[in-house]
């Protein structure tokens, strides 16, 4: 996954594309970013726990420093942010493929859009 580090121009293009996709994903009916409307769509499509979980990952997308789009969150941090226990997070992680057994974190947005 070091391709983005080897080619700075490509990294900029990828970052801009991720930003465009994120904006399109969370746009409300008025054309502005609306995380609550996005969360409601996620909940309708994936159920309450998974919908809240996915909304939080999209919220954090682009706010970190990792050029490959990784989000570093512990289960305790997610519990604090969205109120889902480790027991509630585990089936979501297995179903979405976001959670890894390493220290890398969650890979965001690209998986949500596919």
GIKA-V407278 format. One line per field, one symbol per residue. burial: b if it has 24 or more other C-alpha atoms within 12 Angstrom, else e. A space follows every 10 residues. Layout:
# GIKA-V407278
burial = ???
This chain:
# GIKA-V407278
burial = eeeeeeeeee eeeebeebbe bbeebbeeee eeeebeebbe ebeeeeeebb bbbbbbbbbb bbeeeebbbb bbbebeebee ebebeeeebe ebbeebebbe eeeebbbbbb ebee
